[in-house]
Amino acid sequence: MRAIDLTSVTWRKSSYSNSDGGACVEVADDHPSLVPVRDSKDPARGALVFDAAAWSCFVAAVKQD
């Protein structure tokens, strides 16, 4: 498994996060083929990194429900 440098990415709060700060997910759009995702309440824990196609499928499934 290769390490991915996320030190220079720009994080944005997901539109699916709630406004009271309880369920805050941040994503980074700086990588064309990868989508890093992290918990904004605890960013030091690191990020999960998904293949962009897999993330698109996940978001499409969430939007259907």
C-alpha positions in Angstrom: 0.0 0.0 0.0 1.4 3.4 -0.9 1.3 6.5 1.3 -0.7 9.4 0.0 0.4 12.9 0.9 -2.7 14.8 2.1 -0.8 17.8 3.7 -1.7 20.2 0.9 -5.2 19.2 0.1 -8.1 21.6 0.6 -10.8 20.1 2.8 -14.5 21.0 2.4 -17.4 20.0 4.6 -19.7 17.6 2.8 -23.2 18.9 2.0 -24.5 15.7 3.7 -23.1 16.9 7.1 -25.5 18.4 9.5 -25.4 22.0 10.5 -25.1 21.5 14.3 -21.6 20.0 14.1 -22.7 16.5 15.1 -22.0 14.5 11.9 -19.3 16.4 10.0 -17.6 14.7 7.1 -15.0 16.5 5.1 -13.8 15.6 1.6 -10.9 16.7 -0.5 -11.3 17.3 -4.2 -7.7 17.9 -5.0 -6.9 14.4 -6.3 -8.4 13.4 -9.7 -8.6 9.7 -9.1 -9.0 9.6 -5.3 -11.4 11.0 -2.7 -10.0 11.4 0.8 -12.7 11.6 3.5 -12.2 12.5 7.2 -14.1 13.3 10.4 -13.9 17.1 10.8 -14.2 16.7 14.6 -11.0 14.7 14.8 -8.9 15.3 11.7 -5.7 14.1 13.4 -7.1 10.5 13.2 -6.4 10.6 9.4 -8.5 10.0 6.4 -10.0 7.2 4.5 -9.1 7.3 0.8 -11.5 6.0 -1.8 -11.2 5.4 -5.5 -13.1 8.2 -7.2 -15.4 5.8 -9.1 -16.2 3.9 -5.9 -17.0 7.2 -4.2 -19.3 8.3 -7.0 -21.2 5.0 -6.8 -21.5 5.4 -3.0 -22.8 9.0 -3.3 -25.3 8.0 -6.1 -26.6 5.2 -3.8 -27.0 7.6 -0.9 -28.9 10.1 -3.1 -31.4 7.3 -4.2 -32.4 6.6 -0.6 
